Amino acid sequence: MLNLRTIVLAVMLLLTAVSIDAAEQAYRKQWSDPALVKRIDDNIERHRKGDLAIDVVTADGRPVAGAAIEVHQTTHAFLFGCNAFVLGQLDTPEKNQKYEDAFVKLFNFATVPFYWEGTEPTRGELRYAEGSRDMWRRPPADRFLPWAKKHGLTLKGHPLLWHSYNPSWLPKDPAELKTLYQKRFDEIAPRYRDQLRIWDVVNESLVCPKTYPLYTDDRAYVAWAFEQAHQRFGPENLLMINEVTGASHQPPAKNAYLGQVRQLQKQGTKVQGIGFQFHMFSEKALQPHLSGAAFAPAGLLDVYDAFAEFNLPLFVTEITVPTPAQDGEAVQAEVIRNLYRLWFSAPRMAGITWWNLGDGTAVKGENQAKGGLLDEKLDAKASYRALDQLINHDWKTELTLKADAQGQSRFRGFLGKYSVKITAGDQTQIFTADFSRSSATPQRLVLKQAK
């Protein structure tokens, strides 16, 4: 016979299931709204693809009419990334290889750790070169350079200045601390500015605590840091500001981050890129998104459209979406697919960076979210497969074309680099072509004469 406690628990579970089902239905209704879907699809077509053209000619400039052309996109102009904070740090060579293989299959962009606690844990102990003492999630920056070159990855340094994750030996005196920051910038810039093109100069200034030695109510240290960085980095470097998750969902009229960047521009501070974090570190944090109480899709797009006034590239710099206890992988994959489609569609968006690739590789306290795209064995979760479908299939162009009488072929494709196979008669040749920008000027591919 059932006792009262058992009946109450059963009713509570039933009500919870009903509530979750209602939330899921509301979530799907919101994301399947025809106006939103059209807005996203139209923006992807308009901003991520271009009108592209190929001219096939002989060595003496004659058009090759009727040539068969196969175009295969090999990489994106858009930056799809992840932090690579555990590169070479897993238990076995097999695990390290599995991690790297999963990384480069999806991503062309990697975030490199430059937290001061990791680059100089004790005063004078600089950890940039291979052979430095090991620190979890803080591989030496030199490790990333040959790896990135091998796989054609764009690297980003994170961060140059932040109020957190600093070594305990730093002084409390603001003037002395600024002198040490200048020394730090002098060490990093000449060593890495040619290999790492993108940098988070200042991280999370709007939540900087008053205990930080450089804190003032007006966050004047932000402009100072950018001035110092511009003195040391070159025109080929993109120097960014980065802010916490709340900046993505505060309406434009009340968005403190929007106001901060406006003020920085007004005073002549050369911010060159704008970063938005997007962390949900627990199932509890995910629920407002699923219910529509936070991160409503139209609202997110409105925020990114508002930041477009600066005419600067926008980046989603750090992303965590947990794997819930109920239908975890499926829910995580659905949320990620929706968000990536939205971010990819935002006109000024230039890159999207997932945070921790594998479960168990986050900082202590965040691993319970199971916010990886891979599980703890580094096997692909449904979310990884969803991104693979988007990045490597839905958003890549593969076409078979035929040159016209003038040797030309025009098509619309996603922006990036391509492998182009040309066949004319019994002659076949493979070219590489860079269609990173939409252009009316054709790529001129010269077919070598058969010997």
C-alpha positions in Angstrom: 0.0 0.0 0.0 1.4 3.4 -0.9 2.1 5.8 1.9 1.5 9.5 1.9 5.2 10.3 1.3 5.4 8.1 -1.8 2.2 9.7 -3.2 3.5 13.2 -2.6 6.9 12.4 -4.3 5.1 10.9 -7.3 2.9 14.0 -7.7 5.9 16.3 -7.4 7.7 14.3 -10.1 4.7 14.4 -12.3 4.3 18.2 -11.9 8.0 18.7 -12.6 7.8 16.6 -15.8 4.7 18.6 -16.9 6.6 21.9 -16.2 9.6 20.8 -18.1 7.5 19.7 -21.0 5.7 23.0 -21.1 9.0 24.9 -20.9 10.4 22.8 -23.8 7.3 23.5 -25.9 7.6 27.3 -25.2 11.3 27.2 -26.0 10.7 25.5 -29.3 7.8 27.8 -30.2 10.1 30.8 -29.6 12.9 29.5 -31.7 10.7 28.3 -34.5 8.9 31.6 -34.9 8.8 32.2 -38.7 9.9 35.8 -38.5 13.0 34.8 -36.4 13.9 31.9 -38.6 13.6 34.1 -41.7 15.7 36.8 -40.0 18.4 34.3 -39.2 18.4 32.5 -42.6 18.4 35.8 -44.6 21.3 37.2 -42.5 23.3 34.0 -43.1 22.7 34.2 -46.8 23.5 37.9 -46.9 26.5 38.1 -44.6 28.2 34.7 -44.7 28.1 34.0 -48.4 29.4 35.9 -51.4 29.0 36.2 -55.1 32.1 34.3 -56.3 33.6 33.8 -59.8 36.3 31.7 -61.5 38.0 32.4 -64.8 39.8 29.4 -66.4 42.4 30.3 -69.0 45.4 28.8 -70.6 48.9 30.0 -70.0 48.6 32.5 -72.9 45.3 33.9 -71.6 42.8 32.1 -73.8 39.5 31.1 -72.1 38.9 27.4 -71.5 35.3 27.0 -72.6 33.3 24.2 -71.1 35.8 23.2 -68.4 34.4 21.1 -65.6 34.9 22.8 -62.3 34.6 21.2 -58.8 34.7 23.6 -55.9 35.3 22.3 -52.4 35.4 24.7 -49.4 38.3 23.7 -47.1 38.0 26.3 -44.3 35.8 29.2 -43.2 36.6 33.0 -43.3 34.4 33.1 -40.2 36.3 32.0 -37.0 34.9 29.0 -35.2 36.9 28.4 -32.1 37.5 26.8 -28.7 40.0 27.3 -25.9 42.8 24.9 -26.1 43.8 25.1 -22.5 44.6 21.4 -22.0 46.7 21.0 -25.2 49.2 18.2 -24.5 48.1 17.8 -20.8 45.9 14.8 -20.9 46.7 11.4 -19.3 48.0 9.6 -22.3 49.4 10.3 -25.8 46.3 8.6 -27.2 44.0 11.0 -25.3 46.0 14.0 -26.4 45.7 12.9 -30.0 42.0 12.3 -29.6 41.6 15.8 -28.2 43.6 17.4 -31.0 41.7 15.5 -33.7 38.4 16.5 -32.3 39.5 20.1 -32.0 40.8 20.6 -35.6 37.8 18.8 -37.1 35.5 21.6 -36.0 37.6 24.6 -35.3 39.9 27.0 -37.1 40.5 29.3 -34.1 42.1 28.6 -30.7 42.3 30.6 -27.5 45.7 30.5 -25.8 45.9 31.1 -22.0 47.9 34.2 -20.9 46.6 34.5 -17.4 49.3 36.1 -15.3 49.2 33.4 -12.7 50.3 31.0 -15.4 52.9 33.1 -17.3 54.7 34.2 -14.1 53.5 32.2 -11.1 56.5 33.3 -9.0 58.2 36.6 -9.6 60.7 36.2 -12.4 59.6 32.6 -13.4 58.4 33.2 -17.0 56.5 30.3 -18.4 56.4 30.9 -22.1 58.7 28.2 -23.5 58.3 24.4 -23.7 60.0 22.8 -20.7 58.4 25.2 -18.2 57.0 23.5 -15.1 53.6 22.0 -15.8 50.4 23.8 -14.7 47.0 22.3 -15.4 45.1 24.4 -18.1 48.1 26.6 -18.5 50.3 25.1 -21.2 53.2 27.4 -22.1 52.3 29.6 -25.0 55.1 28.4 -27.3 53.4 25.0 -27.4 50.5 26.4 -29.5 52.7 27.8 -32.3 53.7 24.7 -34.3 50.3 23.1 -33.7 48.5 26.1 -35.1 50.9 26.3 -38.1 50.3 22.6 -38.8 46.5 22.9 -38.9 46.1 26.5 -40.1 44.6 27.8 -36.9 44.2 31.4 -36.0 45.4 32.0 -32.4 44.0 34.5 -29.8 45.7 35.5 -26.6 43.5 35.7 -23.4 43.9 38.0 -21.4 46.5 40.7 -21.1 44.9 42.4 -18.2 42.3 41.0 -15.8 41.6 41.6 -12.1 41.4 37.8 -11.6 43.7 34.8 -11.9 46.7 36.8 -11.0 49.8 35.6 -9.0 49.7 36.3 -5.2 53.0 38.2 -5.4 51.6 41.2 -7.3 51.9 44.5 -5.4 48.9 46.4 -4.1 50.3 49.8 -5.1 48.7 51.0 -8.4 51.8 52.7 -9.7 54.0 49.8 -9.1 51.4 47.4 -10.6 51.2 49.5 -13.7 55.0 49.3 -14.1 54.8 45.6 -13.9 52.0 45.5 -16.5 54.2 47.4 -18.8 57.0 44.9 -18.2 54.5 42.1 -18.9 53.3 43.7 -22.2 57.0 44.2 -23.2 57.6 40.5 -22.7 54.5 39.2 -24.5 54.1 41.6 -27.5 57.4 41.1 -29.3 57.4 37.4 -28.7 53.9 36.6 -29.9 52.5 39.5 -31.9 53.4 37.9 -35.3 51.9 34.5 -34.4 48.9 35.5 -32.3 46.8 38.1 -34.2 44.0 38.6 -31.8 44.2 39.6 -28.1 41.8 40.2 -25.2 43.4 43.3 -23.8 41.0 43.8 -20.9 38.7 41.2 -19.5 35.5 41.8 -17.5 36.1 45.4 -16.4 32.5 46.0 -15.6 32.6 43.5 -12.8 36.0 44.6 -11.5 35.9 44.6 -7.7 37.0 47.6 -5.7 39.8 45.6 -4.1 41.7 45.5 -7.5 44.5 48.0 -7.2 43.7 49.7 -10.5 40.0 50.0 -9.8 38.3 53.4 -10.1 34.6 54.1 -10.6 35.3 55.2 -14.2 37.4 52.1 -15.0 40.1 54.4 -16.4 42.6 51.5 -16.4 40.8 50.1 -19.5 41.8 53.1 -21.7 45.3 53.0 -20.1 45.7 49.3 -21.0 44.7 49.8 -24.6 47.1 52.7 -24.9 49.9 50.5 -23.6 48.9 47.6 -25.9 48.8 49.8 -29.0 52.3 51.0 -28.3 53.6 47.4 -28.4 51.4 45.5 -30.8 51.3 46.1 -34.5 48.6 47.0 -37.1 48.2 43.3 -37.9 46.9 42.7 -34.4 43.3 43.0 -33.3 43.0 44.3 -29.8 39.7 43.5 -28.1 37.7 44.2 -25.0 35.8 41.3 -23.4 32.8 41.2 -21.0 30.7 38.8 -19.0 27.5 37.1 -20.1 25.1 39.7 -18.9 26.2 42.1 -21.6 24.5 39.9 -24.2 21.0 40.2 -22.8 20.8 43.7 -21.3 18.5 45.7 -23.6 20.4 48.3 -25.7 18.8 51.2 -23.8 20.2 49.9 -20.5 23.3 48.1 -21.7 26.3 49.2 -19.6 28.7 47.6 -21.9 27.3 49.5 -24.9 27.7 52.7 -22.9 31.3 51.8 -21.9 32.4 51.2 -25.5 30.7 54.4 -26.6 32.7 56.3 -23.9 35.9 54.6 -24.9 35.4 55.5 -28.5 34.5 59.1 -27.6 37.7 59.5 -25.7 39.8 58.1 -28.6 40.6 54.6 -27.1 41.2 52.3 -30.0 39.1 49.2 -29.2 39.3 47.1 -32.3 37.0 44.2 -31.4 34.2 43.5 -28.9 33.8 40.2 -27.0 30.7 38.8 -25.3 30.9 35.8 -23.0 28.0 33.3 -22.9 28.3 31.0 -19.9 25.6 28.9 -18.2 27.6 27.0 -15.6 24.7 24.9 -14.2 21.4 23.3 -15.2 19.8 26.0 -12.9 21.4 28.7 -15.0 20.1 27.0 -18.2 16.4 27.0 -17.1 15.7 30.7 -17.6 17.0 30.4 -21.2 14.7 27.4 -21.8 11.7 29.2 -20.3 12.3 32.3 -22.4 13.0 34.5 -19.3 16.7 35.1 -20.4 18.5 35.2 -23.7 15.4 35.5 -25.9 16.6 35.2 -29.5 15.2 38.4 -30.9 16.6 40.2 -27.9 20.1 38.8 -28.5 20.0 39.9 -32.1 18.9 43.4 -31.1 21.9 43.7 -28.7 24.3 42.6 -31.4 22.7 45.0 -33.9 23.1 47.8 -31.4 26.8 47.1 -31.1 27.1 47.2 -34.9 27.1 51.0 -34.5 30.8 50.8 -33.7 31.6 49.2 -37.1 33.8 46.7 -35.2 34.0 42.9 -35.4 32.0 41.2 -32.6 32.9 37.8 -31.1 31.2 35.4 -28.8 34.3 34.6 -26.8 33.4 32.0 -24.2 30.5 29.6 -24.2 29.2 27.0 -21.7 25.9 25.2 -22.1 25.4 22.5 -19.5 24.2 18.9 -20.1 21.0 18.6 -18.0 20.2 15.5 -16.1 17.0 14.8 -18.1 17.5 14.3 -21.8 20.8 16.0 -21.3 22.7 15.5 -24.6 19.6 16.2 -26.7 18.8 19.4 -24.8 22.4 20.7 -25.0 22.6 19.9 -28.7 19.3 21.7 -29.5 20.3 24.8 -27.5 23.7 24.9 -29.1 22.4 24.5 -32.6 19.9 27.3 -32.1 22.5 29.7 -30.6 25.2 29.0 -33.2 22.7 29.7 -36.1 21.8 33.0 -34.4 25.4 34.0 -33.8 26.5 33.1 -37.3 23.7 35.3 -38.6 24.5 38.4 -36.7 25.9 40.8 -39.3 29.0 42.1 -37.4 29.8 38.7 -35.8 33.3 37.5 -36.8 33.9 34.5 -34.5 32.3 32.1 -32.0 34.4 30.4 -29.3 33.2 27.4 -27.3 35.0 27.2 -23.9 35.8 23.7 -22.7 35.9 21.1 -25.4 35.7 18.0 -23.1 33.8 17.3 -19.9 36.2 17.4 -17.0 38.6 20.0 -18.5 37.0 23.1 -17.0 38.2 24.9 -13.9 37.3 23.4 -10.5 33.6 24.1 -9.7 32.5 24.3 -13.4 32.9 20.6 -14.3 29.6 19.6 -12.7 27.9 21.4 -15.6 29.2 18.9 -18.1 29.6 21.8 -20.5 31.8 20.0 -23.0 31.1 19.0 -26.6 32.9 15.7 -25.8 32.3 13.5 -22.8 35.0 12.6 -20.2 36.3 9.8 -22.6 36.6 12.5 -25.3 33.8 10.8 -27.3 31.5 13.1 -29.3 28.3 14.2 -27.6 25.2 15.1 -29.6 26.2 18.7 -29.4 29.6 18.0 -31.1 27.7 16.2 -33.9 25.3 19.1 -34.2 28.1 21.6 -34.7 29.9 19.3 -37.1 26.8 19.2 -39.2 26.5 23.0 -39.2 30.2 23.9 -39.6 31.4 21.2 -41.9 28.2 20.5 -44.0 25.4 23.0 -43.8 27.8 26.0 -43.9 30.3 24.7 -46.5 30.0 25.0 -50.2 30.6 22.1 -52.6 29.5 22.5 -56.2 30.1 21.1 -59.6 30.1 23.8 -62.3 30.8 24.3 -65.9 32.8 27.2 -67.5 30.9 29.2 -70.1 32.2 30.2 -73.5 34.4 32.8 -71.9 35.9 30.3 -69.4 33.9 31.8 -66.6 31.8 30.3 -63.9 29.9 32.2 -61.2 28.4 30.9 -58.0 27.3 31.9 -54.5 29.1 30.3 -51.7 30.2 30.6 -48.1 33.3 32.7 -47.7 36.6 31.0 -47.0 39.3 29.0 -48.8 38.6 26.5 -51.5 40.1 23.6 -53.4 39.2 24.0 -57.0 39.5 21.0 -59.4 39.5 21.9 -63.1 39.1 19.3 -65.8 39.4 20.2 -69.5 39.5 17.3 -71.9 42.0 14.8 -70.5 43.8 17.4 -68.4 43.0 17.9 -64.6 44.6 20.4 -62.3 43.8 21.3 -58.7 44.1 24.9 -57.4 43.6 26.7 -54.1 41.5 29.8 -54.1 40.8 32.3 -51.3 37.2 33.6 -51.4 37.3 35.3 -48.0 35.5 38.3 -49.3 32.7 38.7 -51.7 34.1 40.1 -54.9 33.0 40.8 -58.5 36.6 40.2 -59.6 37.0 36.5 -60.6 39.8 34.2 -59.3 41.9 33.7 -62.4 43.0 30.1 -62.6 45.7 29.3 -65.3 45.5 25.8 -66.6 48.9 24.5 -67.5 49.5 23.3 -71.0 49.6 19.5 -71.3 53.1 18.3 -72.1 
